[in-house]
Amino acid sequence: MKAVVQDKYGSADVLELRDVERPTPSEDEVLVRVKAAGVNMADWHMMAGKPTIMRLFGVGFRAPKQRIRGSDVAGVVEEVGSEVTQFVPGDEVFGSARGAFAEFATARVKRLLPKPEGVSFEQAAAVSMVGYTALQALRADDVSLDALGGQRILVIGAAGGVGSMTVQLAKHFGATVTGVCSTAKVALVRSLGADDVIDYVHGTLQGTYDVIVDTAGNRSLGTLRRRLTPKGRLVIVGGEGGGSVLGALKRNLRAAAMGPFTGQKLIGLMAMESPDDLAIMRDLLASGAITAPIERTFSLAEAADAIRHLEAGRAMGKVVVVP
Ligand SMILES: NC(=O)c1ccc[n+]([C@@H]2O[C@H](COP(=O)([O-])OP(=O)(O)OC[C@H]3O[C@@H](n4cnc5c(N)ncnc54)[C@H](OP(=O)(O)O)[C@@H]3O)[C@@H](O)[C@H]2O)c1
């Protein structure tokens, strides 16, 4: 099969489209014929091996153990493992897989759900990681989604993958949402339902908020805390600042150190894959309550360009690779 493979960490130039052996699903896995694969900044982090500290956590020190990039997937079950009862060949599924920038990828059954009818493969492939990340950011500090009603929420990076989903979910659960983005992306953020949009190129952050979800990560904790109510929650999702060793973790560590000395909650998010969150995303996608704003699709041969597009901060909503 064709797959986008890397043998070492580095820039997008390390990604090569090659013929490799088709993977075999283990007993609790299925083989998915990939129809679409969502592209996430996580793919860039895994490609680059940055921040370097992540290499200490079993992903491979000198080179990635998993050589094919891509985790968000939508496709058709081709083959099932010996213990799989949930799916049969021909089922249309979506969720997370290993090595989705390929014609075929293996996935654990608990990480997949049936794709809703009427939802395209591209849409379904674009909601998994950004969906569970946005849901967990909004629920951070054990807040229920229903408690978001009436809260004032500021979403920084509102036109990115996680940000565009956070805006839609926060609106869906009744919050008043202000999105922050660069000038060219203002119309997109408005179209996602934001009550207000701050174009940070021409304006500055103003007002105070009950919750700030920061997905762009280049503002100081002091700047963000000044925009938070005395008991407000700052949820640090990510961003590409902080240097090549610690990356976004640097701000999370500062937030953890400062936490005990303030009534504000300063939370560094570590989002985890969640079957329950995937089910929430499936229902909201199927009902039309949310959508994946797909800016562009790239072919498998163009996967490196898709990652370069994200790395440059140019993506508006989501980009998807289609084999
Ligand atoms: N904590 C977790 O568990 C978790 C989970 C998923 C993702 N993340 C992290 O969250 C961050 C956002 O992910 P995403 O998928 O939403 O990324 P994305 O789609 O690329 O969006 C990021 C947005 O941030 C803004 N931005 C500002 N400065 C930037 C810069 N120097 N480089 C790139 N973008 C910049 C861009 O919008 P403007 O043009 O409007 O500035 C862009 O739309 C990433 O750092 C990712 O690694 C963390």
The ligand as an ORCA input file, in Angstrom:
! r2SCAN-3c Opt
* xyz 0 1
  N      -3.183     19.872     25.437
  C      -3.570     18.940     24.585
  O      -3.883     17.820     25.003
  C      -3.670     19.273     23.134
  C      -4.528     18.548     22.279
  C      -4.615     18.934     20.932
  C      -3.858     20.011     20.459
  N      -3.008     20.638     21.309
  C      -2.197     21.781     20.862
  O      -3.075     22.884     20.677
  C      -2.526     23.776     19.712
  C      -3.576     24.110     18.653
  O      -3.857     22.943     17.906
  P      -4.748     23.056     16.591
  O      -4.898     21.677     16.071
  O      -5.962     23.858     16.877
  O      -3.752     23.877     15.642
  P      -4.140     24.764     14.355
  O      -5.324     24.184     13.686
  O      -2.887     24.906     13.592
  O      -4.577     26.183     14.962
  C      -3.681     26.967     15.726
  C      -4.113     28.420     15.629
  O      -3.249     29.167     16.468
  C      -2.975     30.411     15.852
  N      -1.541     30.706     15.936
  C      -1.006     31.789     16.525
  N       0.305     31.791     16.476
  C       0.672     30.680     15.828
  C       1.922     30.133     15.456
  N       3.095     30.712     15.763
  N       1.946     28.967     14.789
  C       0.789     28.337     14.473
  N      -0.448     28.832     14.810
  C      -0.504     29.983     15.483
  C      -3.417     30.348     14.396
  O      -4.492     31.263     14.199
  P      -4.323     32.856     13.994
  O      -3.857     33.079     12.578
  O      -5.694     33.342     14.232
  O      -3.345     33.318     15.011
  C      -3.989     28.956     14.224
  O      -5.259     28.979     13.619
  C      -1.277     23.073     19.161
  O      -0.148     23.575     19.828
  C      -1.494     21.610     19.544
  O      -0.286     20.904     19.653
  C      -2.903     20.300     22.626
*
